């Protein structure tokens, strides 16, 4: 199960998260998201746990719980959608208004 962890203290490390989540099951991976230019943490991470039961137990136990002075937001990660597309939109159909 892939889990999203938000509202993290910027100093929270992968090790800190692994320790918190391992209390609820087997952690397969921890990925703290960092800014590509500065290398500084962005305040969120993704955790992968071995199975859904352990993942849900971690979510239930850690959502809204304090870790290093911040109340974590912990939930099932949503599949990524690529929203980086171009504009478009615009306003077509000029001159067709009226009653």
Secondary structure, DSSP 8 states (H G I E B T S, - for coil): -EEEEES--TT--HHHHHHHHHTTS-EEEEEEEE-TTT--EEEEEEEEESSHHHHHHHHHHHTT-EETTEE-EEEE-----------------TT----
